[in-house]
Amino acid sequence: MLFILVMDVLGHMISKAAELGLPQPLSRCALQHRISMYADDMVLFLHPNAADIAVTMDILHLFGTASGLKTNLQKSNVLPIRCGEQEIEVVQQQLPCALSVFPCKYLGLPLSLRRLTKEHVQVIIDRIADQLPGWKADLLTRAGRRIHVQFVLTAMLVYLVMAIDLPQWATKAIDKIRRSYLWRGRKEARGGHCLVAWETACSPTELGGLGISNLKNLGWALRARWLWLQKKEPHRPWSALSIQVPVQVQKLCSMAIISDVGNGKNTLFWTDRWLHGHCIKDLAPRLFAVIPQRKRKLRTVQQALANRTWILDIKGALTIGVIMEYFQLWDLLYDFELQPEVEDSHTWKLSNGGQYSAKSAYDSFFVGKILFRPWERIWKTWAPAKCRFFLWLVAHKRCWTSDRLARRGLPHPEKCPLCDQADESIDHLLIECVFSRQFWYYILRQVGLHSLAPQPSDNSFDDWWEKASAATSGLTQKGLNSLIFLGAWIIWNHRNSCVFDGAIPNIAETLKLVGDERRRWTLAGARGLSHLTAPAQVVS
């Protein structure tokens, strides 16, 4: 059976501050903070018999007398788990607590003996949906909604996925809410609203994504913490329990944790990486295959090396391959000696400091992916968030220009709205168009960088931007990158005015807009742009 004790400790602690050795000048708020570090809600698992309950209550009474942390039974609850009427009657006679029903919630997490039902998980999904700001979403740009998705909708799940493994259908339902809100500002969105694949958007920025957390990978990375603490801090009360984690988490920790054996008490012989940075599973896979599952999980290095007990773990068929690996392992272990006075130490090889971090665990799921070339220029350059988001779409060629509209059978301009000479694509619009070339030449000439203006041979905006940025350095480079952000943003907005508002392409108007916006960006903190007020030098 389970009952939760909620401790009402503050009143008792103020009167017992001197007995506990706390400084007398502590204020009530400071004292409450100090208490909260040591006392909180508590869960006790007990058998429903009078003797166990009586002993437990005596222990709590003695603890309260010594520390001043009195248990308030009136605020406690009894939750029977598979108890009959007779057991429930015994509990009610012994404990003056309210009777509640199991399954239940504790500290916001659903507790159950079985896998969580759809009813339990649907509450979590509904809570995420309730956080959508509704009409306010129409006032936010996609860049603003990106921040809301990552730091509100996703952050709400961190505590939850650290403790439980969400079913696949729930992850998909939450992703649907996050995806729809990002692209449309609504709870529902069609495929046409989503300009970039959600898997790409949920990648780190250096890999071409928006830095939005992948829920599945985030959950695995956070749950790896428990296996790490089980190794690193074996004195914790729960460390001896069998921790249920997905197989992906087990593989991550098996790869990431390197053990340095001292006395061998806290290192598993068959599965941990303790033998020259390798595990026996990798050094002798055929021998490992004939070891019973129970021995793999429980046999420590200390137990295995005592009288060479590891030999007795071999239970399968002794093929030639198994025998060969047996002799190889014998040679590796022949001179290995334990150090009885030294505790085992463990290192998390994915981080520089050797300590577990959720970030290093999360990043490991993206190892081997191709670096997104323009990520640093997009996300490290000073520019408004909406402009960064736009240049990110440009880099992925996901802007709704005529070529993309035509491929989907949607209404579109026959020719480029700015030059009326060629089919429109995002690269044509930004650097190939006659209007755009003239525009870039004029704004770069104002800062002495006209030699970097797009040339007739340039047909890729990203390639031209990379080449122009590499030709400068320092504050000039930062200013040029900000200026390219500003120029691309002005061209795109002017194009939209021509398409949707019937405006006529006007180079003078766009140059005036650049001057006005440039002054605003400089006042807002674009140091590189302010540096470009004088003619800049190009790196030869």
C-alpha positions in Angstrom: 0.0 0.0 0.0 1.0 3.6 -0.5 0.3 6.7 1.5 1.6 10.2 1.0 2.7 12.4 4.0 2.6 16.1 3.5 4.7 17.8 6.1 3.6 21.1 7.6 7.0 22.0 9.1 7.4 25.8 9.2 5.6 26.5 12.5 7.6 23.9 14.3 10.9 24.9 12.8 10.7 28.6 13.8 10.3 27.6 17.4 13.1 25.1 17.2 15.7 27.1 15.2 18.1 27.3 18.1 17.9 23.6 18.8 18.7 22.9 15.1 21.7 25.2 15.1 20.3 27.6 12.6 21.4 31.3 12.8 19.0 33.4 14.9 18.8 36.4 12.5 17.3 34.2 9.7 14.1 35.7 8.4 10.9 33.6 8.0 11.4 33.4 4.2 15.1 32.5 4.6 14.2 29.8 7.2 11.5 28.4 4.9 13.9 28.2 2.0 16.4 26.4 4.3 13.8 23.9 5.4 12.6 23.2 1.9 16.1 21.9 1.1 15.6 19.1 3.5 11.8 18.5 3.9 9.1 18.0 1.4 6.3 15.7 0.6 7.2 12.1 1.3 5.9 8.8 -0.1 6.1 5.6 2.0 5.3 2.1 0.7 4.0 -0.1 3.5 2.4 -3.5 4.0 -1.2 -3.1 5.3 -0.6 -4.6 8.7 -0.8 -2.9 12.1 2.8 -3.8 13.2 4.4 -2.1 10.2 2.3 0.9 10.5 3.0 1.3 14.2 6.7 1.0 13.7 6.7 3.5 10.9 4.7 6.0 13.0 7.1 5.6 15.9 10.0 6.3 13.6 8.3 9.5 12.3 7.6 10.6 15.8 11.2 10.1 16.9 12.4 12.0 13.9 10.0 14.8 14.5 11.1 15.1 18.1 14.7 15.3 17.2 14.4 17.6 14.2 11.2 19.5 14.7 9.8 18.3 11.4 6.4 17.2 12.5 4.2 15.0 10.3 0.8 16.5 9.7 -1.4 13.4 9.3 -4.5 15.6 8.5 -2.9 16.6 5.2 -1.8 13.1 4.4 -3.5 10.5 2.2 -3.7 6.7 2.1 -3.8 5.1 -1.3 -4.5 1.3 -1.2 -2.8 -0.8 -3.9 -4.5 -4.1 -4.4 -5.8 -4.2 -0.8 -8.9 -6.0 0.3 -11.6 -4.6 2.6 -10.0 -6.1 5.7 -6.6 -4.5 5.0 -8.2 -1.1 4.3 -10.1 -1.3 7.6 -6.8 -2.0 9.4 -5.1 1.0 7.7 -8.1 3.3 8.6 -7.9 2.2 12.2 -4.2 3.0 12.5 -4.0 6.2 10.4 -6.3 9.2 10.7 -5.7 10.1 7.0 -8.0 10.6 4.0 -8.5 7.6 1.8 -7.8 8.2 -1.9 -7.8 6.0 -5.0 -4.9 4.5 -6.9 -3.7 5.1 -9.7 -2.9 8.7 -8.7 -0.7 11.7 -9.4 2.4 12.6 -7.3 4.4 15.8 -8.0 2.5 16.1 -11.3 3.4 12.6 -12.5 0.8 9.8 -13.0 1.7 6.8 -10.9 0.4 3.4 -12.0 1.3 -0.3 -11.7 0.7 -0.8 -15.4 1.6 1.1 -18.6 -0.1 4.4 -18.7 -3.5 4.4 -20.3 -4.6 6.7 -23.1 -6.8 8.5 -20.5 -3.8 9.4 -18.4 -1.7 10.6 -21.3 -4.4 12.5 -23.0 -4.5 14.9 -20.0 -0.9 15.8 -20.7 -1.6 16.5 -24.4 -4.6 18.7 -23.6 -2.5 20.7 -21.2 0.0 21.4 -24.0 -2.9 22.5 -26.3 -4.3 24.8 -23.6 -1.0 26.8 -23.6 -1.5 28.0 -27.2 -2.1 31.7 -26.9 -5.0 31.8 -29.3 -5.6 35.2 -30.9 -2.2 36.4 -29.8 -0.6 33.9 -32.2 -1.7 36.1 -35.1 0.4 38.9 -33.7 3.5 36.8 -33.5 5.9 36.1 -36.4 7.0 32.6 -37.1 10.3 33.5 -35.3 8.2 34.5 -32.2 6.2 31.3 -32.4 9.5 29.3 -32.7 10.6 30.7 -29.3 7.2 29.9 -27.8 7.3 26.3 -29.1 10.8 25.7 -27.7 10.7 27.5 -24.4 7.0 27.0 -23.4 5.4 24.0 -25.1 8.6 21.9 -25.1 9.8 23.1 -21.7 6.5 21.9 -20.2 7.5 18.3 -21.0 11.0 18.2 -19.7 10.0 17.2 -16.2 7.6 14.6 -17.6 9.8 12.9 -20.1 12.6 12.7 -17.6 10.5 10.3 -15.6 8.2 8.4 -18.0 8.4 7.1 -21.6 5.6 8.7 -23.6 4.0 6.3 -26.1 4.6 7.0 -29.7 1.1 8.1 -30.4 1.4 10.8 -27.7 4.7 12.1 -29.1 3.1 12.4 -32.5 0.1 14.2 -31.1 2.3 16.7 -29.2 4.5 17.2 -32.3 1.3 17.9 -34.3 0.4 20.7 -31.9 3.9 22.1 -31.9 4.3 21.9 -35.7 0.9 23.4 -36.4 1.5 26.3 -34.0 4.9 27.0 -35.5 3.7 27.3 -39.1 0.2 28.5 -38.7 -0.4 29.7 -35.2 -3.2 27.2 -34.8 -3.8 23.8 -33.3 -4.3 22.3 -36.7 -2.4 22.8 -39.9 -2.3 21.2 -43.3 0.7 19.9 -45.1 0.9 23.0 -47.3 1.4 25.3 -44.3 4.5 23.5 -43.2 7.4 24.8 -45.4 10.1 22.6 -43.9 9.9 19.0 -42.8 9.3 18.7 -39.0 12.3 16.3 -38.6 14.5 19.0 -40.1 13.0 21.8 -38.0 13.7 19.7 -34.9 17.4 19.4 -35.7 20.1 21.7 -34.1 20.7 24.9 -35.9 24.2 23.8 -37.0 22.5 20.9 -38.8 20.0 23.1 -40.7 17.2 23.0 -38.1 15.5 25.6 -35.9 16.9 24.2 -32.6 13.5 22.9 -31.5 13.9 19.8 -29.4 13.1 16.4 -30.8 10.9 15.0 -28.1 11.9 11.4 -28.6 15.6 12.1 -28.4 15.1 14.6 -25.6 13.4 12.0 -23.5 16.2 9.5 -24.1 18.9 12.0 -23.2 17.2 13.1 -20.0 16.5 9.5 -18.8 20.2 8.6 -19.3 20.7 10.7 -16.2 19.4 8.0 -14.0 21.8 5.3 -15.3 24.6 7.8 -14.9 23.7 8.6 -11.3 23.3 4.9 -10.6 27.0 4.5 -11.5 28.3 7.8 -10.2 26.5 7.9 -6.9 25.7 4.4 -5.8 24.9 5.6 -2.3 21.5 7.0 -3.4 18.6 5.0 -1.9 17.2 4.1 -5.2 20.5 3.1 -6.9 20.0 -0.6 -6.2 16.6 -0.7 -7.9 16.3 -2.0 -11.5 15.7 1.2 -13.5 13.3 0.7 -16.5 14.6 2.7 -19.5 14.3 2.2 -23.2 16.9 0.1 -25.0 18.2 3.2 -26.8 19.0 4.8 -23.4 20.9 1.7 -22.3 22.9 1.7 -25.5 23.7 5.4 -25.1 25.0 4.9 -21.6 26.9 1.8 -22.6 28.7 3.8 -25.3 29.2 7.0 -23.2 30.3 5.7 -19.8 33.9 4.7 -19.4 34.8 3.0 -16.1 38.1 3.1 -14.2 38.1 0.0 -11.9 39.3 0.3 -8.4 37.7 -2.3 -6.1 35.3 -3.4 -8.9 32.1 -3.1 -6.7 30.3 -0.7 -8.9 31.3 -1.9 -12.4 29.6 -4.7 -14.3 32.0 -7.2 -15.7 30.2 -8.2 -18.9 28.6 -4.9 -20.1 30.5 -1.9 -18.8 33.5 -0.3 -20.6 36.2 -1.0 -18.1 38.8 -3.1 -19.9 41.1 -0.7 -21.7 38.1 1.5 -22.5 36.2 -1.4 -24.1 33.5 -3.7 -22.8 33.7 -7.5 -23.1 30.6 -7.5 -25.3 32.7 -5.8 -28.0 36.0 -7.6 -27.3 34.5 -11.1 -27.3 31.0 -11.0 -28.8 30.7 -14.7 -29.4 31.7 -15.5 -25.8 29.4 -12.8 -24.6 26.5 -14.4 -26.5 26.7 -17.6 -24.3 26.5 -15.7 -21.0 23.0 -15.9 -19.4 21.1 -12.6 -19.3 20.9 -12.5 -15.5 24.7 -12.9 -15.2 25.3 -10.0 -17.6 23.2 -7.6 -15.6 24.4 -8.5 -12.1 28.0 -9.8 -12.2 30.4 -7.1 -11.0 34.1 -7.0 -11.7 34.9 -7.7 -8.1 32.7 -10.8 -8.1 33.9 -12.0 -11.5 37.6 -11.8 -10.7 37.3 -13.4 -7.3 38.6 -17.0 -8.0 37.9 -16.3 -11.7 34.2 -16.7 -11.1 33.5 -15.3 -14.6 34.4 -18.7 -16.1 31.4 -20.2 -14.3 29.1 -17.8 -16.1 29.8 -19.5 -19.5 26.8 -21.7 -20.1 26.3 -21.9 -23.8 27.7 -24.1 -26.5 31.6 -24.0 -26.6 32.2 -23.4 -30.3 35.7 -22.8 -31.7 35.0 -19.1 -31.8 33.9 -19.0 -28.2 37.0 -21.0 -27.1 39.3 -18.6 -29.0 37.7 -15.5 -27.4 37.9 -17.2 -24.0 41.7 -17.6 -24.2 42.0 -14.0 -25.5 40.0 -12.7 -22.5 42.0 -14.9 -20.2 45.2 -13.2 -21.4 43.7 -9.7 -21.0 42.7 -10.5 -17.4 45.8 -12.5 -16.3 47.7 -9.5 -14.8 44.7 -7.4 -13.8 44.6 -6.5 -10.1 41.9 -4.8 -8.1 42.6 -2.0 -5.6 40.4 -2.8 -2.6 40.8 0.7 -1.0 39.9 2.6 -4.2 36.3 3.2 -5.4 35.5 2.7 -9.0 35.3 6.0 -11.0 33.2 6.7 -14.1 33.6 9.2 -16.9 31.0 10.5 -19.4 33.1 10.6 -22.6 30.7 12.8 -24.5 31.5 15.9 -22.5 34.8 17.7 -22.1 34.6 17.7 -18.3 33.7 14.0 -18.1 30.4 14.6 -16.4 27.0 13.8 -17.7 25.0 16.7 -19.2 21.6 16.5 -21.0 23.0 18.6 -23.8 25.9 16.2 -24.5 23.6 13.2 -24.4 21.0 14.9 -26.7 23.7 16.0 -29.2 25.0 12.4 -29.5 21.8 11.4 -31.4 22.9 13.8 -34.2 26.5 12.6 -34.6 27.4 11.9 -38.2 24.9 14.3 -39.8 26.1 16.8 -42.4 26.9 20.4 -41.2 24.6 23.1 -42.6 27.0 25.5 -44.3 25.3 28.9 -43.7 24.1 28.2 -40.1 26.7 30.4 -38.5 26.0 33.3 -40.8 22.2 33.0 -40.3 22.1 32.4 -36.5 25.3 34.3 -35.4 24.6 37.5 -37.3 22.9 40.5 -35.7 19.4 40.8 -37.2 15.8 40.7 -36.1 14.5 37.2 -35.4 12.0 37.4 -38.3 14.8 38.1 -40.7 16.9 35.2 -39.5 13.9 32.9 -39.9 13.4 34.2 -43.5 17.1 33.7 -44.4 16.8 30.2 -42.9 13.9 29.5 -45.3 15.9 31.0 -48.2 18.8 28.6 -47.4 16.4 25.7 -47.6 14.8 27.2 -50.7 11.3 27.1 -49.1 10.0 30.6 -50.0 6.8 30.8 -52.0 8.3 32.0 -55.2 6.8 31.3 -58.6 8.8 28.1 -59.3 7.5 26.4 -56.1 3.9 27.7 -56.7 4.0 26.3 -60.2 5.2 22.9 -59.1 2.1 22.6 -56.9 -0.4 23.9 -59.4 -1.1 27.1 -57.5 -1.6 30.6 -59.1 1.7 32.4 -59.6 3.3 35.2 -61.6 4.4 34.1 -65.1 7.7 36.2 -64.8 9.7 37.7 -62.0 7.6 40.6 -60.6 10.7 42.8 -60.3 12.4 42.4 -63.8 9.7 40.7 -65.9 12.4 38.9 -67.8 12.8 35.4 -66.3 11.1 32.7 -64.3 11.2 33.5 -60.6 13.1 31.5 -58.0 14.5 32.6 -54.7 18.0 32.7 -56.1 16.9 34.7 -59.2 14.9 37.1 -57.0 17.8 37.8 -54.6 20.9 38.0 -56.9 20.1 37.2 -60.6 17.4 39.7 -61.2 18.5 42.9 -62.9 16.6 44.9 -60.2 18.4 43.0 -57.4 21.8 43.4 -58.9 21.4 47.1 -59.2 20.0 47.2 -55.6 23.0 45.4 -54.2 25.5 47.5 -56.1 24.0 50.7 -54.7 23.8 49.7 -51.0 27.3 48.1 -51.0 28.7 51.2 -52.8 27.5 53.3 -49.8 29.9 51.4 -47.5 32.8 51.0 -50.0 32.1 47.3 -50.6 30.7 47.5 -54.2 33.4 45.1 -55.4 31.5 42.4 -53.5 28.2 43.0 -55.4 26.7 40.0 -57.2 28.3 39.3 -60.6 26.7 37.8 -63.8 28.4 34.5 -62.9 26.7 34.3 -59.5 23.5 32.2 -59.6 23.3 31.0 -56.0 22.5 33.5 -53.2 24.1 31.3 -50.5 27.3 30.8 -52.5 27.6 34.6 -53.2 26.9 35.4 -49.5 29.6 33.0 -48.4 32.1 34.4 -50.9 31.4 38.0 -49.9 31.5 37.3 -46.2 34.9 35.5 -46.6 36.3 38.5 -48.3 36.0 40.6 -45.1 36.8 40.2 -41.5 36.1 41.5 -38.0 33.4 44.1 -37.5 33.3 44.7 -41.3 32.3 41.1 -41.8 29.6 41.4 -39.1 28.3 44.6 -40.6 28.3 43.1 -44.2 26.3 40.0 -42.9 23.8 42.3 -41.2 23.5 44.4 -44.4 22.9 41.3 -46.5 20.1 40.3 -44.1 18.6 43.7 -44.4 18.9 43.8 -48.2 17.4 40.4 -48.7 14.5 41.3 -46.4 13.8 44.5 -48.2 13.8 42.8 -51.7 11.4 40.1 -50.4 9.0 42.6 -49.0 9.2 44.8 -52.1 8.5 41.8 -54.3 5.4 40.9 -52.1 4.1 44.5 -52.5 4.4 44.2 -56.2 2.6 40.8 -56.3 -0.2 41.4 -53.7 -0.6 45.2 -53.6 0.0 46.0 -57.2 3.0 48.2 -56.5 5.5 49.0 -59.3 9.2 48.1 -58.8 11.0 51.2 -57.6 14.7 51.1 -56.8 14.7 54.5 -55.2 12.0 53.4 -52.7 13.9 50.3 -51.7 17.1 52.2 -51.1 15.2 54.7 -48.9 13.8 51.8 -46.9 17.3 50.3 -46.5 18.5 53.6 -45.1 15.6 54.0 -42.7 15.9 50.4 -41.5 19.6 50.5 -41.2 19.4 53.4 -38.8 16.9 51.5 -36.7 19.0 48.4 -36.6 22.1 50.5 -35.6 20.2 52.0 -32.7 18.9 48.6 -31.7 22.5 47.3 -31.3 23.9 46.2 -34.7 27.5 47.3 -34.0 28.7 45.9 -37.3 26.3 48.1 -39.3 27.4 51.2 -37.4 31.0 50.2 -38.3 30.1 50.3 -42.0 29.3 54.1 -41.9 32.9 54.7 -43.2 34.2 53.0 -46.4 35.3 49.5 -45.5 38.3 47.6 -46.5 38.1 44.3 -48.5 40.5 41.5 -47.6 42.7 40.8 -50.6 
